[in-house]
Amino acid sequence: MSDFPNFFLQAPTAQNALDLFKGEWSTRLPDATGLVASTGPVRACEDYRVHWFEKHIPGGYAGKRVLELGPLEAGHS
C-alpha cells in the first residue's frame, strides 16, 4: 500500500473524505455537521456577515447562484 499513501480501507463517509485533506484545510466546518476533526480553525461557514448580507439584498439568496472565486474552501459561499 505504500504506493498509495492516501488509500485506506474504511467505508466511504463524509469524515473519511475530509481526512484525506487533514492538515490542508483552513476553514472549519460548522460544529453541527459533526465533521470538524480534520478541518482548520477559520470559521468562515459561520461568518455573521454572510447572514447580514442575505437580509439586506432583495429576496435574500433564493434563486441566486454563486461563483466562488476566493481562496480557502468555499466557506463563505
Secondary structure as GFF3:
##gff-version 3
##sequence-region A 1 77
A	DSSP	alpha_helix	14	19	.	.	.	ID=ss1
A	DSSP	three_ten_helix	31	33	.	.	.	ID=ss2
A	DSSP	three_ten_helix	44	46	.	.	.	ID=ss3
A	DSSP	alpha_helix	48	56	.	.	.	ID=ss4
###
